[in-house]
Every structure is written in structure tokens, then in C-alpha cells.
Amino acid sequence: MLSYSFEIGPIRPPSEAHSLLIRATRNCPWNRCKFCHTYKDERFQLRPVAEIKQDISTAKAIQDVIKELAWRNGYGTDLTQVAGAVMSNPPNESVFNVALWLHSGGENTFLQDANTLIMRTPELCEVIRFLKETFPGIKRVTSYGRSHTAMKKSLEELVALREAGLSRLHIGLESGYDPILDYMDKGVTAAAHIAGGRKVVESGISLCEYVILGLGGKEKWREHATETARVLSAIDPAFIRVRTLAVRPRMPLKEQIESGEFVQAVDEEILREERLFIEQLDCHSSYVSDHITNLLQEVEGRLPQDQAKMLAAIDRFLALSREEKAHFILGRRLGIYGTLDDTLDARKREIVGQAWLNLVHDGEIDQKTINSLMSRFI
């Protein structure tokens, strides 16, 4: 098992944290978005189908060793103990990934990297079928895609992918406002977002659309909220997942921020934007706030029935005193608070209070400090 390894890409959605990771393509074919740093200076490549299949076979070989160890140690078909032991001291990333996957039930697989959908449909179908033949217990196969790529695929191609076993596509919508999409060099229009998204929904593939809160900055927050809600309402995806804009040095957007061309919104402004966004949504999606960059991760629910509950969670924060808002923001950005209710925990309040003495002056937190704390999580 020590000699077994296969190729793994740099990222996956938080919801795929325990999935088997199979790298079908390398890097991003677009790779121009100003708010992204992941694939900069890397060349996009389509991996040969035979190479992808070999990685799948290698993953199976690792799985088989773990199964054998479990049997030998008296655990039978229960892989939890052995997989956990392997995870505690893995020889490489590949073995860790398979052990983590098995420890979590071994049911989900994520195909990397940024736009696996760009593969030729027959080849992607072949990979998915081989994956499911190799691991019959797999229940969900997901991948990233781009709206523009989905729009270019025929409905018949997307149906063929669903029939082969593709369960869900994760697409970065980011914004539904054309001037923001153009400024951020997203390479897609609102109309293309709708066309591609609707086609995925019609094919029967579950669609998860991502939105970046704060992407309009201080200037275009209202248009960002209302137009993104309009586009998503037209698509009606299964999931809407939100992230909050956080900036790293290798992002092209960093230069615009430093020059003053783009002015980032602060946490309270972004929450007001999110409130308007949720208020304007008219769809039947699950709204998920599963990223640590979001100030209020408790703003989640099913639309439309949980709309009022989500708005109430935002209003609860907005009703706080100026000092309590600053206190929660600091605790959240330090990773101490997860929800507003965490502020009721005396021990956590004490820890945040100690940090407050060093980082807060006259009741104000330096925004550069907050931005720096947020950038750790992307």
C-alpha cells in the first residue's frame, strides 16, 4: 500500500470533503477570473481516459488493502477502525483520501479539477461508467463545471452524462450582474448562466450554483444582489451556496483593491446585501452557507418556506449594538465563534475579549486585520 498513489487536484467543494477525489482534468480552461488564485500560472490539460482509469484502479487497490487489513484484524466488513488508523499516519495523500472516503461510508466521488464538463461527452461517460463499475457502492458522482460549457453541451449530452451516473454539477455563478461578470473577467454573461443552468436542470442532473457575496464591492452591491437573485430564480437550481469575497495576494483583484479601483464592502454591508439577495429570490432551492468566510453560517434553509427564518437571522445581527457587532465579527474571523449563539458561551467570550484588547481601538476593528484573517481560509 505504501507504493500506491494517484493524482489529486488542489480543491473540491466543502460538501465533497469526504469524497473520493479523481482528477479527470488538470487546472482550469478559463483561468482568468480576478477573484480566483487557485490555478494561476498553471496550464489546463485534458487527461487521457486510460490515465484516469488507472487512477481509479489504483484507488481500488488501496481500498482492497484496507479491506484486507480490516478482515485480518477481526473487523470483517467494518472498515471504520482500520481506515481511521490509516488516516492517522498515511504514507501519502492518495492513501489518506481513500481511507477518509471509506471511513465516511465510501459512497461519494468528486471528479476534479475546475471544469470536468469540458471533456468530450463520450469520454466523460466512459470514465463515470468505469468508476461505478469499479466501485459499485458509489451513490453520488459530482464535478465542477462552467455555465458556458453547460450551455454548449446539447441536452442529449447532459442526459447521457446523467444516465452514465453523473449526479450533480457544481457551477460558479458568482454574480448575475453583467457589469460585475465583465469586470471580474468571468467569461460568461447572465444570459449564458441562465441558459447553461436551465439545461443542466432539465437534464435531471442536480445543480449547485455558487454566489460570492461582496463581489460588487461597495459600489455595486445592490445590483449584485438583485440581478443574482433574478438569474438564480430563472434557473431554479437544487442548491445555492454562498461564499464571501476574501482576497489573497495572487488574485488579480488584489491590484485593483490596492489601487483603490475596487473598494471591498465590510461585513455588515455584505450582510445587508445578502438580506436583499435572499429577499429577492423566487425559487425552490436549498440555500447553503457552508463556508467559513461567511459571517453568518446559520443563514440556511429551504426556499421559499425558510425565507423569513433566514432574514430573521440576519436581522438579529443587524439589531445588535455597534460594540456587539464588532465583538462577534472579531470572534467569527478568529474562528472562535461559529454562530451568534456562541457569544453566550462565557469561555469563548473571554478568549475574544483578550483578542479585543489587542486588535480593537475605540470600538473599531481595522478592516485590513479582518481581511487578513479571512484570507487564511481560502
ZIWO-V879209 format. One record per backbone hydrogen bond with DSSP energy under -1.0 kcal/mol. NH is the residue of the N-H (numbers start at 1). CO is the residue of the C=O. E is the energy in kcal/mol with one decimal. If there is no record, write none. Layout:
nh/co/e
NH/CO/E
NH/CO/E
This chain:
nh/co/e
4/1/-1.3
16/13/-2.0
17/14/-1.6
19/16/-1.7
20/108/-2.5
22/110/-2.3
24/112/-2.8
25/112/-1.5
26/45/-2.9
34/184/-2.3
36/33/-1.3
42/39/-2.1
45/26/-1.9
47/24/-1.2
52/48/-2.0
53/49/-2.7
54/50/-1.9
55/51/-1.7
56/52/-2.1
57/53/-2.5
58/54/-2.2
59/55/-2.4
60/56/-1.9
61/57/-2.0
62/58/-2.2
63/59/-2.4
64/60/-2.8
65/61/-1.8
66/62/-2.1
67/63/-2.5
68/64/-2.3
69/65/-2.5
70/66/-2.2
71/67/-2.2
72/68/-2.8
73/69/-1.8
74/71/-1.3
75/70/-2.9
78/75/-2.2
83/79/-2.9
84/80/-2.3
85/81/-2.0
86/82/-2.4
87/83/-2.3
88/84/-1.3
96/92/-2.0
97/93/-2.5
98/94/-2.2
99/95/-2.5
100/96/-2.9
101/97/-2.4
102/98/-2.6
103/99/-2.7
104/100/-1.5
105/102/-1.6
106/101/-2.7
109/140/-2.5
110/20/-2.8
111/142/-3.0
112/22/-2.7
114/27/-1.1
118/115/-1.9
119/116/-2.0
124/120/-2.5
125/121/-2.7
126/122/-1.9
127/123/-2.1
128/124/-2.4
129/125/-2.7
130/126/-2.3
131/127/-2.4
132/128/-2.3
133/129/-2.1
134/130/-2.5
135/131/-2.4
138/135/-2.0
139/107/-3.1
140/107/-1.9
142/109/-2.6
143/168/-1.3
145/170/-2.1
150/146/-2.5
151/147/-2.5
152/148/-1.5
153/149/-1.5
158/154/-1.9
159/155/-2.4
160/156/-2.2
161/157/-2.0
162/158/-2.2
163/159/-2.7
164/160/-1.7
165/161/-1.2
166/161/-2.7
167/141/-2.8
168/141/-1.5
169/206/-2.5
170/143/-2.9
171/208/-3.1
173/171/-1.3
174/210/-3.3
175/173/-2.9
181/177/-2.3
182/178/-2.8
183/179/-2.2
184/180/-2.8
185/182/-1.1
186/181/-2.6
193/189/-2.3
194/190/-2.2
195/191/-2.6
196/192/-3.0
197/193/-2.5
198/194/-2.8
199/195/-1.6
200/196/-1.9
201/197/-2.3
202/198/-2.7
203/199/-1.5
204/201/-1.2
205/200/-1.2
206/167/-2.4
208/169/-2.8
209/239/-2.5
210/171/-2.4
211/241/-2.5
212/174/-1.6
213/243/-3.8
215/212/-1.5
217/214/-1.7
218/263/-2.3
220/216/-2.3
224/220/-2.4
225/221/-2.2
226/222/-2.5
227/223/-2.6
228/224/-1.7
229/225/-1.8
230/226/-1.9
231/227/-2.4
232/228/-2.4
233/229/-2.2
234/230/-1.6
235/231/-1.7
236/232/-3.2
239/207/-2.2
240/286/-2.8
241/209/-3.0
242/288/-2.1
243/211/-2.6
245/213/-2.9
251/248/-1.7
253/34/-2.5
254/251/-1.5
255/252/-1.1
257/253/-2.0
258/254/-2.4
259/255/-1.9
261/256/-1.4
262/256/-1.9
270/266/-2.4
271/267/-2.2
272/268/-1.8
273/269/-2.0
274/270/-2.7
275/271/-2.3
276/272/-2.0
277/273/-2.5
278/274/-2.8
279/275/-2.3
280/276/-1.6
286/238/-2.5
287/301/-3.4
288/240/-3.2
294/291/-1.8
299/296/-1.3
300/298/-1.8
301/287/-2.1
303/285/-3.2
306/302/-3.2
307/304/-1.8
310/306/-2.3
311/307/-2.3
312/308/-2.2
313/309/-1.5
314/310/-1.6
315/311/-2.6
316/312/-1.9
317/313/-1.2
318/314/-2.4
319/315/-1.7
320/317/-1.9
325/321/-2.5
326/322/-2.0
327/323/-2.4
328/324/-2.5
329/325/-2.7
330/326/-2.4
331/327/-2.3
332/328/-3.0
333/329/-2.7
334/330/-1.6
335/332/-1.3
336/331/-2.3
337/331/-1.6
342/339/-1.2
343/340/-1.7
344/341/-1.8
345/342/-1.6
349/345/-2.5
350/346/-2.0
351/347/-1.9
352/348/-2.5
353/349/-2.5
354/350/-1.8
355/351/-1.7
356/352/-2.4
357/353/-1.3
359/355/-2.1
360/356/-2.2
361/364/-2.4
364/361/-1.7
370/366/-1.6
371/367/-2.8
372/368/-2.1
373/369/-2.3
374/370/-2.3
375/371/-1.9
377/374/-1.9
378/375/-1.1
